[in-house]
Amino acid sequence: MSDLRARIDELWARRDEPGLVTDPEAVATVHGAIDLLDTGAARVAEIVDDQVVVHAWLKQAILLLFQVSDMVTQELGPFEYADKIPLKSGYEAAGVRVVPGASARWGSFLDRGVILMPSYVNIGARVGARSMVDTWATVATCAQIGSDVHLSGGVGIGGVLEPPNAAPVIVEDDAFIGSRSMVTQGARVGRGAVLGEGVILNPSIPVIDGETGEELSRGVVPPWCVVVNATRPRELAGGTFGMPCALVIKRLTPGERHDKATLEAVLREHGAAT
């Protein structure tokens, strides 16, 4: 893999050369890197010692793929697509359930037991084993979704492709993301955390402890806690306004499985829902 990385780095340095798009060796090198992402042999980012480590060369390979690929018309039954990147295939052999209306691009990875309801997974993204991407949810470019995660209906997981060294959105194992929540711009949801319906999370959104009022982070939800969308009063020249925040309303026992009825009771108590 180190040799492939070196070749991608070399192509990236030459990316403005006009002949690159017609160079068969360059195309083969880029395709080799994307195949690693597609099969799960490599990933754009991972957590090491609680820090996000980004493998920028794989993002460079994705950007190069757009450069060296031509537009192609694809026909799938009554549907027609015109794109530079083909869709994934081989779901049954991979142990992945894909409901009609769902699609995932080549270069994304879906681990065994993943369920895609009518939804979308973009190139560079990774969805861990037994996770569900529910109806009209999106997992955008390079987002990293852990195992046993539920992305509820209409959830938007944002993409982060450029610059190549920027951290993507990461949702860790066992998390639950409530309907219509938006997690974008490299935000991170810790293991086992629960986001109630409609939570907005990005690196500018403070995450606040509801018991102490302490700001815990910006754009990072701690593991094993329940979070709802909330506001904080802010005095501006025009008056007092409610600025958005993510509010921790409950701490869960590490390893605690999410019982939907219990979660709904907790959220209803605080005027929220899943």
C-alpha positions in Angstrom: 0.0 0.0 0.0 2.9 2.3 0.6 4.0 2.1 -3.0 0.4 3.0 -4.1 0.4 5.9 -1.8 3.7 7.1 -3.2 2.3 6.9 -6.8 -0.8 8.8 -5.8 1.3 11.5 -4.1 3.3 11.8 -7.3 0.2 12.0 -9.5 -1.2 14.6 -7.1 1.9 16.8 -7.6 1.3 16.4 -11.4 -2.4 16.9 -11.4 -2.3 20.1 -13.5 -0.6 18.3 -16.4 -2.9 18.1 -19.4 -1.8 14.6 -20.4 -2.7 13.1 -17.0 -6.3 12.3 -17.9 -5.2 10.1 -20.9 -2.3 8.3 -19.1 -3.4 4.7 -18.7 -0.9 4.1 -15.9 -2.2 7.1 -14.0 -5.8 5.9 -14.4 -4.9 2.4 -13.2 -3.1 3.8 -10.2 -6.1 5.9 -9.2 -8.5 3.0 -9.7 -6.3 0.9 -7.5 -6.6 3.3 -4.6 -10.4 3.6 -5.1 -10.7 -0.2 -5.1 -9.1 -0.2 -1.6 -11.8 2.1 -0.4 -14.5 0.2 -2.1 -13.5 -3.1 -0.5 -12.8 -1.7 2.9 -9.1 -2.5 2.7 -8.3 1.2 3.4 -10.3 4.1 4.8 -10.1 7.9 4.5 -9.9 8.4 8.3 -9.9 6.5 11.6 -9.6 7.2 15.3 -6.3 6.4 16.9 -5.8 7.1 20.6 -9.0 9.2 20.5 -7.6 11.4 17.7 -8.9 11.5 14.2 -6.2 10.5 11.7 -6.9 11.5 8.1 -5.2 9.6 5.2 -5.1 12.5 2.9 -3.6 10.5 0.0 -6.9 8.6 -0.3 -8.8 11.9 -0.6 -6.3 12.9 -3.2 -7.1 9.7 -5.1 -10.9 10.6 -5.0 -10.2 14.0 -6.4 -7.9 12.6 -9.1 -10.7 10.1 -10.0 -13.0 12.9 -11.0 -10.2 14.3 -13.1 -9.3 11.1 -15.0 -12.9 9.8 -15.5 -15.3 10.5 -18.4 -19.0 11.0 -18.2 -20.8 7.7 -18.8 -24.5 7.0 -19.2 -25.8 4.1 -17.1 -29.2 2.4 -17.4 -30.7 0.4 -14.5 -34.1 -0.8 -15.4 -36.3 2.3 -16.0 -33.6 4.6 -14.5 -30.8 6.4 -16.3 -27.8 8.1 -14.8 -25.0 10.2 -16.3 -22.0 10.4 -14.1 -18.2 9.9 -13.9 -18.4 7.3 -11.2 -20.2 4.0 -11.4 -22.5 2.6 -8.6 -21.5 -0.2 -6.3 -22.5 -3.8 -7.1 -22.3 -7.3 -5.5 -24.4 -6.5 -2.5 -25.7 -10.0 -2.0 -22.2 -11.5 -1.8 -21.2 -8.7 0.5 -24.0 -9.5 2.9 -25.6 -6.0 2.4 -29.4 -5.4 2.1 -30.2 -2.6 -0.4 -33.9 -1.6 -0.7 -35.0 -0.3 -4.2 -34.3 3.4 -4.3 -31.1 3.2 -2.4 -27.7 3.7 -4.1 -24.0 3.8 -3.2 -21.1 4.9 -5.3 -18.1 2.9 -6.2 -15.4 3.8 -3.7 -17.7 3.7 -0.7 -17.6 0.7 1.7 -20.6 -1.1 3.2 -19.7 -3.8 5.8 -21.7 -7.0 6.3 -25.2 -6.6 7.7 -25.6 -3.0 6.6 -29.1 -2.1 5.5 -29.8 0.8 3.0 -33.3 1.9 2.9 -34.0 4.4 0.0 -30.9 6.5 0.7 -27.5 7.5 -0.6 -23.9 6.7 0.3 -21.2 8.7 -1.5 -17.6 7.9 -2.5 -15.1 7.6 0.3 -17.8 7.0 2.9 -17.7 3.9 5.1 -20.7 2.3 6.9 -19.9 -0.2 9.6 -21.3 -3.7 10.2 -25.1 -4.0 11.0 -25.7 -0.2 10.6 -28.9 1.1 9.1 -29.1 4.1 6.7 -32.8 4.8 6.9 -35.2 6.4 4.4 -33.9 9.5 2.7 -30.8 9.6 4.9 -27.5 10.6 3.2 -23.9 9.6 4.0 -21.8 12.1 2.1 -18.3 12.0 0.8 -15.7 10.4 3.1 -18.0 10.3 6.2 -17.1 7.5 8.5 -20.1 5.6 10.2 -19.3 3.0 12.8 -20.9 -0.4 13.4 -24.4 -0.9 14.9 -25.3 2.7 14.1 -28.9 3.9 13.2 -29.2 6.9 10.9 -32.9 7.7 11.1 -35.1 9.0 8.3 -33.8 12.1 6.6 -30.6 12.3 8.5 -27.9 14.3 6.7 -24.3 13.3 7.3 -22.2 15.9 5.6 -19.2 15.4 3.3 -15.7 16.7 3.7 -13.4 16.2 0.7 -11.3 19.3 0.4 -8.8 20.1 1.6 -7.5 16.5 1.6 -6.2 16.8 5.1 -9.5 17.9 6.6 -11.2 15.5 9.0 -14.5 14.1 7.8 -17.7 13.5 9.8 -17.3 10.6 12.2 -20.1 8.7 13.9 -18.7 6.1 16.2 -20.1 2.6 17.0 -23.5 2.1 18.6 -24.7 5.7 18.0 -28.3 6.7 17.2 -28.9 9.8 15.1 -32.5 11.0 15.3 -34.7 11.9 12.3 -33.7 15.0 10.3 -30.6 15.6 12.3 -27.6 17.2 10.4 -24.0 16.3 11.3 -21.6 18.3 9.0 -18.2 19.8 8.5 -16.1 17.2 10.3 -18.2 17.0 13.5 -17.9 13.9 15.6 -20.5 11.8 17.5 -19.0 9.6 20.2 -19.7 5.9 20.7 -23.2 5.1 22.0 -24.4 8.7 21.8 -28.0 9.5 21.0 -28.9 12.6 19.0 -32.6 13.5 19.3 -34.7 14.6 16.3 -33.4 17.7 14.4 -30.1 18.1 16.2 -27.7 20.4 14.2 -24.0 19.6 14.8 -20.9 21.2 13.2 -17.6 22.5 14.6 -19.2 25.9 15.4 -22.0 24.4 17.5 -21.2 24.3 21.3 -22.1 21.0 23.1 -23.3 22.0 26.6 -23.8 19.9 29.7 -27.4 20.4 30.7 -26.6 19.7 34.4 -23.7 22.1 34.8 -24.1 24.5 31.9 -20.4 23.8 31.0 -19.4 23.9 27.4 -17.9 20.5 26.7 -16.7 21.0 23.2 -17.6 22.4 19.8 -19.0 19.9 17.3 -18.0 16.8 19.3 -20.7 14.8 21.2 -19.2 12.8 24.1 -19.7 9.0 24.2 -22.8 7.5 25.8 -24.9 10.6 26.2 -28.3 11.8 25.0 -28.3 15.2 23.2 -31.1 17.4 22.0 -31.2 20.6 19.9 -31.4 23.7 22.1 -30.6 27.4 22.1 -28.6 29.8 24.3 -29.6 33.5 24.8 -27.2 35.9 23.2 -27.4 39.7 23.5 -26.8 41.4 20.1 -27.3 45.0 19.0 -30.8 44.1 17.8 -31.9 42.3 20.9 -31.7 38.9 22.7 -31.6 35.9 20.4 -31.4 32.2 20.8 -28.2 30.9 19.3 -28.1 27.1 18.6 -26.4 24.6 20.7 -26.4 20.8 21.4 -27.6 20.0 24.9 -26.6 16.9 26.8 -29.6 15.9 28.9 -28.6 12.4 30.1 -25.6 10.2 30.5 -25.9 6.6 29.6 -24.1 3.6 31.1 -21.2 2.7 28.8 -22.2 -0.3 26.8 -25.9 0.3 27.4 -28.0 -0.8 24.4 -30.5 1.7 23.1 -34.0 0.8 24.1 -36.3 2.9 21.8 -39.1 3.1 24.3 -36.8 4.3 27.1 -35.1 6.8 24.8 -38.4 8.2 23.6 -39.5 8.6 27.3 -36.3 10.5 28.1 -36.6 12.7 25.1 -40.3 13.4 25.6 -39.5 14.5 29.1 -37.4 17.2 27.6 -39.8 18.1 24.8 -37.8 16.3 22.1 -38.1 13.1 20.0 -36.1 10.6 18.0 
